[in-house]
């Protein structure tokens, strides 16, 4: 019997590539702070790319880039867990047996792809001068849909239709709030 927990880096890539098995094996054993860190860094990078894009086009100053990064980090540690809580509450009505901590960890880790796309996007933005918030940032957020569907499916004993509906709600909430932020 293998009691060895997967590494945190392996969990991040696992959530991006194969979320179902990762949710079954790794999420319960991870500390909450690590999940929050993944989400905070993912949105820090995503919002920072938005700030950089607006800076490169002359629409905002450098201070906005720094404010964007800070706002993204705060967003990742407040809004994403809050989405997890809202969906967990909805699924409690559907008799989910997963705990609140599991739901928050799985939702935050669902944005592992956003973190990876954010890192790559920042490299392209800083090294090549590309505007990357849409190409890499939005793509990373959309990539999170699969892990969130997998988390909801895990909380509902395989009810895929409900997972798609709730994951669409979560994804739309994130994208609409980002669009509002970008138009401040």
Backbone as CSV, one residue per row, in Angstrom:
resi,resn,N_x,N_y,N_z,CA_x,CA_y,CA_z,C_x,C_y,C_z
1,UNK,0.840,-1.183,0.000,0.000,0.000,0.000,0.881,1.241,0.000
2,UNK,0.592,2.178,-0.873,1.390,3.377,-1.010,0.694,4.543,-0.309
3,UNK,1.226,4.959,0.856,0.657,6.063,1.609,1.326,7.390,1.282
4,UNK,2.249,7.380,0.346,2.965,8.590,-0.016,2.025,9.566,-0.728
5,UNK,1.992,10.798,-0.217,1.162,11.828,-0.834,1.866,12.368,-2.073
6,UNK,1.079,12.676,-3.126,1.705,13.275,-4.301,2.268,14.652,-3.968
7,UNK,3.322,15.048,-4.678,3.915,16.357,-4.424,2.942,17.454,-4.826
8,UNK,3.168,18.624,-4.300,2.289,19.750,-4.599,2.386,20.135,-6.075
9,UNK,3.584,20.091,-6.624,3.763,20.418,-8.048,3.034,19.389,-8.909
10,UNK,3.157,18.129,-8.560,2.462,17.071,-9.300,0.941,17.261,-9.207
11,UNK,0.473,17.724,-8.065,-0.956,17.977,-7.895,-1.419,19.104,-8.804
12,UNK,-0.630,20.172,-8.908,-0.991,21.294,-9.782,-1.114,20.810,-11.223
13,UNK,-0.116,20.083,-11.709,-0.179,19.577,-13.077,-1.275,18.522,-13.229
14,UNK,-1.485,17.722,-12.188,-2.545,16.716,-12.228,-3.925,17.353,-12.335
15,UNK,-4.135,18.448,-11.622,-5.428,19.139,-11.701,-5.651,19.720,-13.093
16,UNK,-4.576,20.071,-13.760,-4.700,20.636,-15.102,-4.940,19.538,-16.136
17,UNK,-4.231,18.436,-16.009,-4.250,17.404,-17.045,-5.278,16.310,-16.772
18,UNK,-5.387,15.885,-15.535,-6.276,14.784,-15.190,-6.935,15.044,-13.836
19,UNK,-7.913,15.956,-13.819,-8.460,16.381,-12.528,-9.212,15.308,-11.749
20,UNK,-9.924,14.414,-12.424,-10.702,13.396,-11.721,-9.869,12.560,-10.768
21,UNK,-8.833,11.874,-11.281,-8.000,11.079,-10.375,-7.266,11.922,-9.328
22,UNK,-6.878,13.133,-9.692,-6.190,13.994,-8.740,-7.113,14.368,-7.594
23,UNK,-8.373,14.646,-7.907,-9.340,14.962,-6.851,-9.524,13.789,-5.900
24,UNK,-9.521,12.589,-6.447,-9.735,11.397,-5.614,-8.544,11.105,-4.711
25,UNK,-7.316,11.429,-5.171,-6.135,11.017,-4.426,-5.420,12.115,-3.667
26,UNK,-5.500,13.355,-4.123,-4.614,14.363,-3.564,-5.294,15.472,-2.770
27,UNK,-6.488,15.872,-3.156,-7.075,17.085,-2.601,-7.258,17.008,-1.093
28,UNK,-7.743,15.904,-0.584,-7.997,15.795,0.858,-6.731,15.925,1.686
29,UNK,-5.591,15.520,1.131,-4.348,15.549,1.885,-3.577,16.848,1.802
30,UNK,-4.047,17.789,1.012,-3.323,19.050,0.860,-3.770,20.083,1.885
31,UNK,-2.828,20.881,2.354,-3.221,21.953,3.267,-4.026,23.026,2.530
32,UNK,-4.970,23.624,3.215,-5.811,24.657,2.631,-4.967,25.822,2.114
33,UNK,-3.914,26.187,2.852,-3.106,27.329,2.435,-2.475,27.105,1.069
34,UNK,-2.104,25.856,0.741,-1.510,25.590,-0.571,-2.539,25.825,-1.669
35,UNK,-3.752,25.362,-1.467,-4.812,25.567,-2.454,-5.090,27.055,-2.644
36,UNK,-5.152,27.786,-1.551,-5.363,29.230,-1.632,-4.198,29.918,-2.334
37,UNK,-2.986,29.424,-2.103,-1.804,29.979,-2.762,-1.864,29.778,-4.270
38,UNK,-2.288,28.588,-4.709,-2.432,28.330,-6.141,-3.413,29.317,-6.747
39,UNK,-4.555,29.468,-6.132,-5.575,30.382,-6.634,-5.085,31.826,-6.603
40,UNK,-4.458,32.241,-5.513,-3.957,33.617,-5.393,-2.916,33.918,-6.458
41,UNK,-1.972,33.015,-6.658,-0.930,33.238,-7.674,-1.506,33.215,-9.081
42,UNK,-2.464,32.324,-9.323,-3.080,32.241,-10.647,-3.730,33.568,-11.016
43,UNK,-4.491,34.131,-10.094,-5.197,35.375,-10.405,-4.288,36.593,-10.287
44,UNK,-3.266,36.536,-9.452,-2.264,37.594,-9.432,-1.657,37.725,-10.829
45,UNK,-1.247,36.602,-11.417,-0.628,36.630,-12.743,-1.623,37.022,-13.834
46,UNK,-2.851,36.515,-13.754,-3.874,36.838,-14.742,-4.192,38.340,-14.722
47,UNK,-4.434,38.886,-13.537,-4.761,40.307,-13.443,-3.542,41.169,-13.759
48,UNK,-2.346,40.715,-13.380,-1.132,41.461,-13.721,-0.956,41.535,-15.242
49,UNK,-1.267,40.447,-15.944,-1.196,40.478,-17.409,-2.184,41.501,-17.968
50,UNK,-3.364,41.585,-17.365,-4.350,42.581,-17.791,-3.785,43.983,-17.585
51,UNK,-3.209,44.222,-16.417,-2.593,45.515,-16.139,-1.461,45.831,-17.108
52,UNK,-0.625,44.847,-17.389,0.474,45.045,-18.341,-0.043,45.350,-19.744
53,UNK,-1.080,44.645,-20.156,-1.658,44.901,-21.479,-2.161,46.340,-21.573
54,UNK,-2.848,46.796,-20.542,-3.361,48.169,-20.548,-2.222,49.190,-20.446
55,UNK,-1.161,48.837,-19.733,0.026,49.699,-19.644,0.715,49.808,-21.007
56,UNK,0.851,48.686,-21.688,1.521,48.671,-23.000,0.768,49.475,-24.049
57,UNK,-0.543,49.571,-23.901,-1.333,50.345,-24.863,-1.506,51.795,-24.420
58,UNK,-0.919,52.171,-23.295,-0.984,53.543,-22.816,-2.284,53.909,-22.116
59,UNK,-3.122,52.925,-21.836,-4.404,53.215,-21.192,-4.288,53.353,-19.674
60,UNK,-3.235,52.772,-19.100,-3.029,52.813,-17.656,-1.545,53.001,-17.364
61,UNK,-1.263,53.453,-16.139,0.112,53.636,-15.710,0.661,52.385,-15.028
62,UNK,1.932,52.477,-14.658,2.601,51.346,-14.008,1.966,51.011,-12.656
63,UNK,1.464,52.026,-11.969,0.784,51.784,-10.693,-0.413,50.865,-10.851
64,UNK,-1.100,50.979,-11.978,-2.246,50.117,-12.238,-1.814,48.658,-12.375
65,UNK,-0.634,48.432,-12.937,-0.125,47.062,-13.071,0.057,46.446,-11.685
66,UNK,0.659,47.205,-10.785,0.879,46.704,-9.427,-0.441,46.515,-8.685
67,UNK,-1.345,47.466,-8.860,-2.667,47.349,-8.236,-3.407,46.128,-8.796
68,UNK,-3.260,45.887,-10.091,-3.902,44.731,-10.721,-3.399,43.430,-10.117
69,UNK,-2.091,43.336,-9.946,-1.519,42.122,-9.367,-2.053,41.894,-7.955
70,UNK,-2.085,42.957,-7.150,-2.614,42.841,-5.788,-4.090,42.474,-5.778
71,UNK,-4.848,43.108,-6.659,-6.284,42.798,-6.751,-6.490,41.344,-7.168
72,UNK,-5.647,40.859,-8.071,-5.752,39.464,-8.499,-5.493,38.493,-7.359
73,UNK,-4.464,38.789,-6.558,-4.166,37.920,-5.413,-5.335,37.892,-4.435
74,UNK,-5.887,39.067,-4.151,-7.037,39.151,-3.241,-8.228,38.403,-3.838
75,UNK,-8.442,38.573,-5.136,-9.525,37.876,-5.839,-9.367,36.357,-5.683
76,UNK,-8.144,35.877,-5.875,-7.892,34.437,-5.796,-8.107,33.832,-4.426
77,UNK,-7.914,34.639,-3.369,-8.102,34.083,-2.018,-9.454,34.430,-1.413
78,UNK,-10.260,35.221,-2.129,-11.597,35.526,-1.609,-12.711,35.044,-2.539
79,UNK,-12.681,35.462,-3.791,-13.788,35.156,-4.708,-13.830,33.674,-5.062
80,UNK,-12.690,33.076,-5.348,-12.689,31.663,-5.744,-13.146,30.767,-4.592
81,UNK,-12.620,30.941,-3.376,-13.183,30.147,-2.272,-14.666,30.435,-2.043
82,UNK,-15.077,31.684,-2.220,-16.493,32.027,-2.057,-17.351,31.290,-3.088
83,UNK,-16.870,31.198,-4.332,-17.586,30.404,-5.343,-17.678,28.947,-4.902
84,UNK,-16.587,28.427,-4.357,-16.601,27.057,-3.844,-17.622,26.876,-2.736
85,UNK,-17.724,27.870,-1.859,-18.691,27.803,-0.760,-20.117,27.846,-1.294
86,UNK,-20.392,28.756,-2.223,-21.744,28.871,-2.787,-22.155,27.564,-3.452
87,UNK,-21.265,27.002,-4.260,-21.601,25.753,-4.956,-21.704,24.602,-3.960
88,UNK,-20.867,24.598,-2.935,-20.963,23.564,-1.900,-22.318,23.642,-1.209
89,UNK,-22.765,24.867,-0.891,-24.078,25.026,-0.252,-25.196,24.508,-1.153
90,UNK,-25.115,24.822,-2.447,-26.113,24.319,-3.397,-26.087,22.795,-3.424
91,UNK,-24.894,22.242,-3.439,-24.770,20.780,-3.532,-25.099,20.074,-2.218
92,UNK,-25.048,20.783,-1.106,-25.494,20.181,0.159,-26.972,19.830,0.055
93,UNK,-27.728,20.629,-0.687,-29.140,20.318,-0.918,-29.287,19.039,-1.741
94,UNK,-28.266,18.750,-2.570,-28.266,17.517,-3.367,-27.600,16.372,-2.602
95,UNK,-27.429,16.567,-1.297,-26.908,15.533,-0.394,-25.445,15.176,-0.642
96,UNK,-24.621,16.169,-0.982,-23.192,15.923,-1.156,-22.581,15.528,0.180
97,UNK,-21.669,14.569,0.135,-21.009,14.135,1.361,-19.618,14.751,1.522
98,UNK,-19.223,15.609,0.596,-17.918,16.266,0.684,-18.020,17.442,1.645
99,UNK,-16.954,17.645,2.391,-16.930,18.739,3.354,-16.612,20.069,2.705
100,UNK,-16.820,21.125,3.456,-16.572,22.476,2.962,-15.094,22.669,2.612
101,UNK,-14.197,22.186,3.448,-12.761,22.316,3.170,-12.371,21.641,1.865
102,UNK,-12.934,20.464,1.612,-12.658,19.750,0.361,-13.135,20.581,-0.822
103,UNK,-14.320,21.164,-0.709,-14.870,21.971,-1.805,-13.997,23.189,-2.077
104,UNK,-13.571,23.879,-1.035,-12.726,25.064,-1.226,-11.394,24.661,-1.846
105,UNK,-10.764,23.613,-1.315,-9.480,23.163,-1.874,-9.625,22.771,-3.333
106,UNK,-10.674,22.029,-3.666,-10.829,21.571,-5.048,-11.107,22.739,-5.988
107,UNK,-11.889,23.725,-5.555,-12.155,24.889,-6.407,-10.889,25.707,-6.615
108,UNK,-10.159,25.957,-5.559,-8.923,26.727,-5.692,-7.912,25.992,-6.565
109,UNK,-7.765,24.696,-6.351,-6.835,23.908,-7.167,-7.321,23.769,-8.605
110,UNK,-8.619,23.933,-8.825,-9.154,23.889,-10.182,-8.527,24.943,-11.073
111,UNK,-7.992,25.984,-10.479,-7.349,27.054,-11.242,-5.844,26.820,-11.399
112,UNK,-5.411,25.574,-11.264,-4.008,25.224,-11.509,-3.607,25.530,-12.951
113,UNK,-4.485,25.234,-13.894,-4.207,25.550,-15.297,-4.070,27.043,-15.506
114,UNK,-4.860,27.824,-14.786,-4.771,29.282,-14.866,-3.400,29.736,-14.374
115,UNK,-2.899,29.088,-13.323,-1.565,29.409,-12.807,-0.496,29.102,-13.854
116,UNK,-0.571,27.932,-14.456,0.436,27.544,-15.454,0.358,28.465,-16.668
117,UNK,-0.840,28.720,-17.157,-0.997,29.661,-18.275,-0.540,31.064,-17.874
118,UNK,-0.751,31.443,-16.624,-0.304,32.752,-16.152,1.204,32.887,-16.170
119,UNK,1.893,31.836,-15.748,3.365,31.852,-15.773,3.863,31.980,-17.211
120,UNK,3.312,31.165,-18.087,3.731,31.209,-19.491,3.380,32.567,-20.107
121,UNK,2.203,33.074,-19.815,1.791,34.370,-20.331,2.704,35.497,-19.875
122,UNK,3.111,35.475,-18.607,4.025,36.508,-18.115,5.370,36.424,-18.820
123,UNK,5.831,35.220,-19.099,7.094,35.068,-19.825,6.976,35.713,-21.210
124,UNK,5.895,35.399,-21.919,5.697,35.970,-23.253,5.493,37.485,-23.174
125,UNK,4.808,37.953,-22.148,4.555,39.383,-22.001,5.844,40.144,-21.727
126,UNK,6.628,39.658,-20.778,7.842,40.368,-20.383,8.994,40.171,-21.370
127,UNK,9.146,38.961,-21.896,10.277,38.685,-22.792,10.029,39.158,-24.223
128,UNK,8.809,39.030,-24.695,8.518,39.348,-26.099,7.632,40.580,-26.280
129,UNK,7.140,41.124,-25.170,6.304,42.312,-25.257,4.890,42.058,-25.747
130,UNK,4.471,40.815,-25.746,3.118,40.487,-26.215,2.083,40.959,-25.204
131,UNK,0.880,41.224,-25.703,-0.280,41.439,-24.831,-0.908,40.060,-24.643
132,UNK,-0.950,39.597,-23.414,-1.230,38.179,-23.173,-2.459,37.884,-22.318
133,UNK,-3.154,38.892,-21.822,-4.241,38.603,-20.878,-5.357,37.778,-21.510
134,UNK,-5.630,37.987,-22.777,-6.676,37.199,-23.425,-6.113,35.849,-23.866
135,UNK,-4.987,35.869,-24.549,-4.429,34.625,-25.101,-4.063,33.625,-24.012
136,UNK,-3.482,34.087,-22.930,-3.061,33.174,-21.874,-3.964,33.238,-20.647
137,UNK,-4.357,34.425,-20.235,-5.170,34.563,-19.027,-6.553,33.961,-19.158
138,UNK,-7.277,34.378,-20.183,-8.637,33.853,-20.373,-8.583,32.359,-20.688
139,UNK,-7.595,31.952,-21.487,-7.453,30.525,-21.784,-7.247,29.728,-20.503
140,UNK,-6.448,30.247,-19.584,-6.241,29.570,-18.305,-7.508,29.462,-17.484
141,UNK,-8.310,30.529,-17.494,-9.579,30.494,-16.768,-10.520,29.467,-17.403
142,UNK,-10.572,29.459,-18.722,-11.424,28.475,-19.400,-10.938,27.051,-19.145
143,UNK,-9.637,26.870,-19.041,-9.065,25.551,-18.764,-9.556,25.024,-17.413
144,UNK,-9.872,25.936,-16.494,-10.334,25.543,-15.161,-11.724,24.922,-15.179
145,UNK,-12.453,25.094,-16.270,-13.808,24.544,-16.340,-13.804,23.032,-16.145
146,UNK,-12.892,22.338,-16.780,-12.814,20.874,-16.644,-12.598,20.429,-15.212
147,UNK,-11.583,20.954,-14.517,-11.404,20.574,-13.114,-12.594,20.927,-12.222
148,UNK,-13.267,22.036,-12.518,-14.422,22.400,-11.695,-15.580,21.448,-11.965
149,UNK,-15.782,21.077,-13.221,-16.803,20.064,-13.528,-16.470,18.764,-12.802
150,UNK,-15.188,18.372,-12.818,-14.777,17.139,-12.134,-15.028,17.236,-10.631
151,UNK,-14.759,18.394,-10.037,-14.991,18.566,-8.598,-16.482,18.476,-8.284
152,UNK,-17.298,19.120,-9.103,-18.744,19.080,-8.860,-19.267,17.668,-9.076
153,UNK,-18.762,16.989,-10.094,-19.163,15.599,-10.343,-18.797,14.728,-9.145
154,UNK,-17.641,14.973,-8.564,-17.205,14.228,-7.382,-18.133,14.517,-6.193
155,UNK,-18.605,15.746,-6.085,-19.491,16.111,-4.974,-20.918,15.634,-5.184
156,UNK,-21.284,15.268,-6.422,-22.662,14.859,-6.714,-22.749,13.396,-7.142
157,UNK,-21.734,12.622,-6.863,-21.711,11.211,-7.243,-21.964,11.010,-8.728
158,UNK,-21.296,11.818,-9.562,-21.316,11.589,-11.003,-22.372,12.309,-11.800
159,UNK,-23.091,13.257,-11.215,-24.130,13.985,-11.958,-23.480,15.051,-12.845
160,UNK,-23.208,14.679,-14.078,-22.475,15.545,-15.000,-23.262,16.785,-15.393
161,UNK,-24.558,16.654,-15.660,-25.361,17.801,-16.108,-25.330,18.926,-15.078
162,UNK,-25.483,18.595,-13.809,-25.430,19.598,-12.758,-24.037,20.222,-12.700
163,UNK,-23.016,19.401,-12.892,-21.639,19.896,-12.895,-21.401,20.908,-13.994
164,UNK,-21.901,20.627,-15.182,-21.730,21.549,-16.304,-22.444,22.868,-16.026
165,UNK,-23.651,22.791,-15.513,-24.427,23.997,-15.206,-23.719,24.865,-14.163
166,UNK,-23.292,24.243,-13.067,-22.648,25.004,-12.001,-21.258,25.485,-12.405
167,UNK,-20.518,24.695,-13.180,-19.196,25.124,-13.654,-19.335,26.294,-14.627
168,UNK,-20.381,26.279,-15.436,-20.643,27.400,-16.341,-20.918,28.667,-15.540
169,UNK,-21.704,28.542,-14.484,-21.975,29.671,-13.589,-20.664,30.198,-12.999
170,UNK,-19.818,29.306,-12.502,-18.556,29.724,-11.888,-17.648,30.401,-12.916
171,UNK,-17.506,29.795,-14.087,-16.657,30.372,-15.124,-17.157,31.720,-15.606
172,UNK,-18.465,31.829,-15.797,-19.041,33.097,-16.239,-18.848,34.179,-15.177
173,UNK,-18.981,33.812,-13.922,-18.770,34.769,-12.836,-17.352,35.314,-12.870
174,UNK,-16.379,34.426,-13.042,-14.978,34.844,-13.084,-14.721,35.741,-14.296
175,UNK,-15.177,35.335,-15.464,-14.911,36.121,-16.669,-15.628,37.472,-16.653
176,UNK,-16.866,37.510,-16.181,-17.576,38.788,-16.105,-16.916,39.731,-15.103
177,UNK,-16.516,39.208,-13.961,-15.871,40.073,-12.973,-14.522,40.571,-13.481
178,UNK,-13.789,39.745,-14.235,-12.525,40.173,-14.829,-12.776,41.276,-15.860
179,UNK,-13.810,41.116,-16.673,-14.139,42.116,-17.695,-14.477,43.451,-17.029
180,UNK,-15.214,43.394,-15.940,-15.545,44.629,-15.214,-14.278,45.264,-14.691
181,UNK,-13.387,44.456,-14.117,-12.124,44.961,-13.588,-11.297,45.627,-14.696
182,UNK,-11.229,44.993,-15.857,-10.441,45.524,-16.968,-10.979,46.829,-17.529
183,UNK,-12.240,47.119,-17.240,-12.854,48.349,-17.742,-12.939,49.454,-16.684
184,UNK,-12.281,49.248,-15.538,-12.297,50.289,-14.480,-11.640,51.558,-14.945
